[in-house]
Amino acid sequence: MPANELKEVSTEYMLFEAKREEQFITGSEAVREAVRRANIDVAIAYPITPQSESMHLVGDLYAEGYVKEYFRGENEFAVMSEITGAAMAGVRTFTATCGPGTLRAFENFPMWSGARLPIVMGFMTRAINAPLSIQPDTIEMSFLLDTGMMMMHAEAAQDLYDMLLMSFDIVEQTSVHIPMGVFVDGFFVTHTRQKINIVTEDVKLRPYNPGLSPVPHIDMETPPFRLMRDPFVMKSNYISYAAHASWQQEVMASAQRAKKYIKKYMGSFIEQENPDASIQIVASGTAVSQAREAIRMLKAEGIDAGLVKVKVIRPFPADEIKAVLSGAEKIIIPEFNRVGWLCREVASVIPNNDRILPGPRVYGGMTMPPEVIIQVVKEGALVGV
């Protein structure tokens, strides 16, 4: 059916009621299918591996009429600046990047939060530092934790598809109105085929209503200088400091207000399996899949271990993490990055964090065989058992 004839439906209908069929597609194709139903006004792209295929496929949607405007920017910084302008003008936007592209565009991300822009963006994470590597690594997520944007981390392509669709409604709530990054581990998900339940009804999300924005959008009656709020900010150092500080608090409060909308579609920020086990493995992204296999292999050896899957990184589910780990004697946190950002987050919110056995951590494109998780369990969690 032509895109302009698709029926507009609520996000609830799209996620929970619309007819779906199972398709065997890649994570990049899952991005395309989510954008097909998302009623996007403007998508802007710049190629960088492994994100390039996703935005190329979004370009195909533009040719088919599912995206109203699409073009290639000059570089990643330009793309994010152009997305900024489109979002300020009051339209629904989408873009994606990864790795070095994330860093080149970085200045825009805290500005998006401060400007209260409801941008949904995909990050197909990859290694950054020299020597050059295009392989999976989640270190860029560490850099983005304090930009003010909300962050979801997809384990697999089904997560990626559903998280993208729900994100537009979450960020466009008046009480929220800050950007959402939907993260997925590059190549492990973007370039592998998986069975995904895709909406097949002739429907699309309802359009964005810029009139619900907590700050004025730019149109013929709202000139750009209004986005600076009031000119007193430029006249008094004291008032400037206070205004900036209070606005940062408002951005963080917006993320907290988003929790009820995230739970509405996602159910919970975390998932737990085998909660009574004394050994708990905490993971996000594709490390969850490797942890599942490690737990299966441990069970075959008579060793009991549980799993905590963290789906939302910002706002961080501190209370939920603290509760589900209250009875754990040992906690293992496998990660696809060098710095162990998830380990630091968990350690900051639980008592007796010496229960944590950091790692395993693999990075620069290395895979994480379940055996390396099992090794940490046996060498650390089972000492003295």
KAKA-V831461 format. One record per pair of residues at least 12 apart in sequence whose ideal C-beta (glycine too) atoms are under 8 Angstrom apart, sorted by the first residue. I is the first residue (numbers start at 0). J is the second residue. D is the distance in whole Angstrom. If there is no record, write none. Layout:
# KAKA-V831461
I;J;D, I;J;D
This chain:
# KAKA-V831461
0;201;4, 1;64;6, 2;63;7, 2;64;4, 2;65;4, 2;203;7, 3;64;7, 4;201;7, 5;36;8, 5;201;5, 5;202;6, 5;203;4, 6;200;8, 6;201;6, 6;202;5, 6;203;7, 7;38;7, 7;202;7, 7;203;6, 7;204;7, 7;205;5, 7;206;7, 8;202;5, 8;203;7, 8;204;7, 8;205;7, 9;204;8, 9;205;6, 10;164;7, 10;165;6, 10;167;7, 10;168;4, 10;204;6, 10;205;8, 10;264;7, 11;263;8, 11;264;8, 12;202;7, 13;36;6, 13;164;6, 13;198;6, 13;202;7, 13;204;6, 14;161;6, 14;164;6, 14;165;6, 14;264;6, 17;198;5, 17;199;8, 17;200;5, 17;202;6, 18;198;7, 18;199;6, 18;200;5, 19;196;4, 19;197;6, 19;198;5, 19;199;6, 20;196;7, 20;197;6, 20;199;5, 21;194;5, 21;195;7, 21;196;6, 21;197;8, 22;194;7, 22;195;6, 22;196;8, 22;197;5, 23;192;5, 23;193;7, 23;194;6, 23;195;8, 24;156;7, 24;192;6, 24;193;7, 24;195;6, 24;197;8, 25;52;8, 25;156;7, 25;189;7, 25;190;6, 25;191;6, 25;192;5, 25;193;8, 26;53;8, 26;123;8, 26;155;8, 26;156;4, 26;159;6, 26;183;6, 26;188;4, 26;189;4, 26;190;7, 26;191;7, 26;193;7, 27;49;8, 27;52;4, 27;53;4, 27;56;6, 27;123;8, 27;189;5, 27;190;7, 28;56;7, 29;156;4, 29;157;8, 29;159;5, 29;160;4, 29;195;6, 29;197;8, 30;53;4, 30;56;7, 30;57;7, 30;95;7, 30;121;6, 30;159;7, 30;160;8, 30;163;7, 31;53;7, 31;56;4, 31;57;6, 31;59;7, 31;60;6, 32;160;6, 32;195;8, 32;197;5, 32;198;8, 33;159;8, 33;160;5, 33;163;4, 33;164;5, 34;57;5, 34;60;6, 34;65;7, 34;66;7, 34;93;6, 34;163;7, 35;60;6, 35;65;5, 35;203;8, 36;164;7, 36;198;6, 36;202;7, 36;203;5, 36;204;6, 37;91;7, 37;93;7, 37;163;7, 37;164;6, 37;167;6, 37;203;7, 37;204;5, 38;91;7, 38;203;5, 38;204;5, 38;205;7, 38;206;5, 38;207;8, 39;57;8, 39;60;8, 39;65;8, 39;66;5, 39;67;7, 39;91;6, 39;92;7, 39;93;5, 40;66;8, 40;67;5, 40;68;7, 40;85;7, 40;90;4, 40;91;5, 40;92;7, 40;206;8, 40;207;7, 41;66;8, 41;67;7, 41;68;5, 41;69;7, 41;82;7, 41;85;4, 41;90;6, 41;91;8, 41;92;5, 41;93;8, 42;54;7, 42;57;5, 42;58;8, 42;60;8, 42;61;7, 42;66;5, 42;68;7, 42;69;5, 42;92;7, 42;93;5, 42;94;6, 43;69;7, 43;70;6, 43;71;7, 43;72;5, 43;78;5, 43;81;5, 43;82;6, 43;85;7, 43;92;8, 43;94;5, 44;57;7, 44;58;6, 44;69;7, 44;70;8, 44;71;5, 44;72;7, 44;78;7, 44;94;7, 44;95;8, 45;71;6, 45;72;5, 45;73;8, 45;74;6, 45;75;5, 45;77;7, 45;78;5, 45;96;7, 45;100;7, 46;71;8, 47;75;7, 47;96;6, 47;97;6, 47;98;7, 47;99;7, 47;100;4, 48;97;8, 48;125;7, 48;133;5, 48;185;8, 49;97;7, 49;123;5, 49;125;6, 49;133;7, 49;185;4, 49;186;5, 49;189;5, 49;190;6, 50;95;5, 50;96;6, 50;97;5, 50;100;7, 50;121;7, 50;122;8, 50;123;4, 50;185;7, 50;189;8, 52;189;7, 52;190;7, 53;95;5, 53;121;6, 53;123;6, 53;189;7, 54;94;7, 54;95;5, 57;69;7, 57;93;7, 65;203;8, 66;93;8, 74;103;7, 75;96;5, 75;99;8, 75;100;4, 75;101;8, 75;103;4, 75;104;4, 76;103;5, 76;104;5, 76;106;7, 76;107;7, 78;94;6, 78;96;7, 78;104;7, 79;94;7, 79;96;8, 79;104;4, 79;107;4, 79;108;7, 79;111;8, 80;107;6, 82;94;5, 82;107;8, 82;118;6, 82;120;8, 83;107;6, 83;110;7, 83;111;7, 83;114;7, 83;116;7, 86;111;7, 86;116;4, 86;117;7, 86;118;5, 87;114;7, 87;116;7, 87;216;6, 87;217;5, 87;223;8, 87;226;7, 88;216;6, 88;217;5, 88;218;7, 89;207;7, 89;209;3, 89;212;7, 89;216;3, 89;217;7, 89;218;7, 90;207;7, 90;209;7, 91;117;8, 91;167;7, 91;171;8, 91;206;7, 91;207;4, 92;118;6, 92;119;8, 93;119;6, 93;120;7, 93;121;8, 94;118;8, 94;120;6, 94;121;8, 95;120;6, 95;121;4, 95;122;7, 95;123;6, 96;120;8, 96;122;7, 96;123;8, 97;122;6, 97;123;4, 97;124;6, 97;125;5, 97;139;7, 97;185;6, 98;124;7, 98;125;4, 98;126;6, 98;127;5, 98;133;7, 98;136;8, 98;139;6, 98;185;8, 99;127;6, 101;122;6, 101;127;8, 101;139;5, 101;142;7, 101;143;7, 102;127;6, 102;139;7, 102;142;7, 105;142;7, 105;146;8, 108;143;6, 108;146;4, 108;147;8, 108;148;6, 108;178;7, 109;146;4, 109;147;6, 111;146;8, 111;147;8, 111;148;7, 111;177;7, 111;178;5, 112;146;6, 112;147;3, 112;148;6, 112;177;5, 112;178;6, 112;250;5, 113;147;7, 113;246;6, 113;247;8, 113;250;6, 114;214;7, 114;226;7, 115;176;5, 115;177;6, 115;212;7, 115;213;6, 115;214;5, 115;250;8, 115;253;7, 116;176;8, 116;177;8, 116;178;6, 117;167;8, 117;170;4, 117;171;5, 117;175;8, 117;176;5, 117;177;7, 117;178;7, 117;207;7, 117;212;8, 118;170;7, 118;178;4, 118;179;7, 119;163;7, 119;166;4, 119;167;6, 119;170;6, 119;178;7, 119;179;5, 119;181;7, 120;178;7, 120;179;7, 120;180;5, 120;181;7, 121;159;8, 121;163;7, 121;180;8, 121;181;5, 121;182;8, 121;183;7, 122;139;7, 122;140;8, 122;143;8, 122;180;5, 122;181;7, 122;182;5, 122;183;7, 123;183;6, 123;184;8, 123;185;4, 123;188;8, 123;189;5, 124;136;6, 124;137;5, 124;138;8, 124;139;6, 124;140;7, 124;182;6, 124;183;7, 124;184;6, 124;185;5, 124;284;8, 124;335;8, 125;139;8, 125;185;4, 125;186;8, 126;138;7, 126;362;7, 126;363;5, 126;364;6, 127;139;6, 132;363;5, 132;364;5, 133;185;8, 133;364;8, 134;185;8, 134;186;7, 134;363;6, 134;364;2, 134;365;8, 135;184;5, 135;185;5, 135;186;5, 135;187;5, 135;285;8, 135;335;6, 135;364;6, 136;335;6, 136;336;6, 136;337;8, 136;362;5, 136;363;6, 136;364;7, 137;182;7, 137;184;6, 137;284;6, 137;334;7, 137;335;5, 137;336;5, 137;340;8, 138;336;4, 138;337;6, 138;338;6, 138;340;8, 138;362;7, 140;152;7, 140;182;6, 140;312;7, 140;336;7, 140;340;6, 141;336;7, 141;338;5, 141;340;4, 143;180;6, 144;312;7, 144;313;6, 144;340;7, 144;344;8, 147;177;6, 147;178;8, 147;247;8, 147;250;5, 147;251;7, 147;254;7, 148;177;6, 148;178;4, 148;179;7, 148;180;5, 148;313;7, 149;169;8, 149;170;7, 149;177;6, 149;178;7, 149;179;5, 149;180;7, 149;254;6, 149;257;6, 149;261;8, 149;311;8, 149;313;5, 149;314;7, 150;179;8, 150;180;5, 150;182;6, 150;311;7, 150;312;4, 150;313;4, 151;166;7, 151;179;7, 151;180;7, 151;181;5, 151;182;7, 151;310;6, 151;311;5, 151;312;7, 152;182;5, 152;183;8, 152;283;4, 152;284;5, 152;309;7, 152;310;6, 152;311;8, 152;312;6, 153;181;7, 153;182;7, 153;183;4, 153;188;7, 153;284;7, 153;310;8, 154;283;8, 154;284;6, 154;285;6, 154;287;4, 154;288;6, 154;308;7, 154;310;8, 155;188;6, 155;193;6, 155;285;7, 155;288;7, 156;183;8, 156;188;6, 156;193;5, 156;195;5, 157;193;7, 157;195;5, 157;196;7, 158;183;8, 158;310;7, 159;181;7, 159;183;5, 159;188;7, 160;195;6, 160;197;7, 161;264;8, 162;181;5, 162;265;8, 162;310;8, 163;181;5, 164;204;7, 165;261;8, 165;264;4, 165;265;7, 166;179;4, 166;181;6, 167;204;6, 167;207;7, 168;204;7, 168;260;7, 168;264;7, 169;257;6, 169;260;5, 169;261;6, 169;264;7, 170;257;8, 171;207;6, 171;208;8, 171;211;7, 172;211;8, 172;256;8, 172;257;7, 172;260;6, 173;211;5, 173;212;7, 173;213;6, 174;213;8, 174;253;7, 174;256;5, 174;257;8, 175;253;5, 175;254;8, 175;256;6, 175;257;4, 175;260;7, 176;212;6, 176;213;5, 176;214;8, 176;253;6, 177;250;6, 177;253;5, 177;254;6, 177;257;8, 182;284;7, 182;312;8, 183;284;7, 184;284;5, 184;285;4, 184;335;6, 187;285;4, 188;285;6, 214;226;7, 214;228;8, 228;242;7, 254;313;6, 254;314;4, 255;314;6, 257;314;7, 258;314;6, 261;311;6, 265;310;6, 265;311;7, 267;310;8, 267;319;7, 268;309;7, 268;310;6, 268;311;4, 268;316;4, 268;319;6, 269;307;6, 269;308;6, 269;309;5, 269;310;6, 269;311;8, 269;316;6, 269;319;5, 269;320;7, 269;323;7, 270;306;8, 270;307;8, 270;308;4, 270;310;7, 271;305;7, 271;306;7, 271;307;5, 271;308;7, 271;323;5, 272;291;8, 272;294;7, 272;305;6, 272;306;4, 272;308;8, 273;294;7, 273;303;7, 273;304;7, 273;305;4, 273;306;7, 274;305;6, 274;323;6, 274;326;8, 275;305;7, 275;326;7, 276;303;5, 276;304;5, 276;305;4, 276;327;8, 277;303;7, 277;326;7, 277;327;6, 277;328;4, 277;329;7, 278;302;8, 278;303;7, 278;304;4, 278;305;7, 278;327;7, 278;328;7, 278;329;5, 278;330;8, 278;331;7, 278;376;6, 278;380;5, 279;304;7, 279;305;5, 279;306;7, 279;307;6, 279;323;8, 279;324;6, 279;327;4, 279;329;7, 279;330;5, 279;331;7, 280;293;7, 280;294;7, 280;304;6, 280;305;7, 280;306;5, 280;307;7, 280;330;8, 280;331;5, 280;332;8, 280;333;7, 280;372;7, 280;376;8, 281;307;4, 281;309;7, 281;320;8, 281;324;7, 281;330;6, 281;331;7, 281;332;5, 281;341;7, 281;345;6, 282;306;7, 282;307;7, 282;308;7, 282;309;7, 282;332;7, 282;333;5, 282;334;8, 282;341;7, 283;308;7, 283;309;4, 283;310;7, 283;312;7, 283;341;6, 284;335;7, 285;335;7, 286;333;5, 286;334;6, 286;335;6, 286;367;6, 287;306;7, 287;308;5, 289;333;7, 289;367;5, 289;368;7, 289;369;5, 289;372;6, 290;306;6, 290;333;6, 290;369;8, 290;372;6, 291;306;6, 292;369;4, 293;369;4, 293;370;8, 293;372;4, 293;373;5, 293;376;7, 294;306;6, 296;369;6, 296;370;8, 296;373;6, 297;373;6, 297;376;6, 302;376;7, 302;377;8, 302;381;7, 304;376;6, 304;380;8, 305;327;8, 307;320;7, 307;323;6, 307;324;7, 309;341;7, 312;341;8, 312;344;7, 315;344;6, 315;348;7, 317;348;4, 320;345;6, 320;348;6, 320;349;7, 321;348;5, 321;349;5, 321;350;8, 324;345;8, 324;349;5, 324;354;8, 327;354;6, 328;354;7, 328;380;8, 329;354;6, 329;356;6, 329;376;8, 329;379;7, 329;380;4, 330;345;7, 330;349;8, 330;354;5, 330;355;5, 330;356;7, 331;355;8, 331;356;5, 331;358;8, 331;372;7, 331;375;5, 331;376;6, 331;379;7, 331;380;7, 332;345;6, 332;355;6, 332;356;8, 332;357;6, 332;358;7, 333;358;7, 333;359;5, 333;360;7, 333;367;6, 333;371;8, 333;372;5, 333;375;8, 334;358;7, 334;359;8, 334;360;5, 334;361;8, 335;360;8, 335;361;6, 335;362;6, 335;367;7, 336;360;7, 336;362;5, 337;360;6, 337;362;5, 337;363;8, 339;357;6, 339;358;7, 339;360;6, 342;355;6, 342;357;5, 342;358;8, 356;375;6, 356;379;4, 356;380;6, 358;375;6, 359;371;4, 359;372;6, 359;374;7, 359;375;5
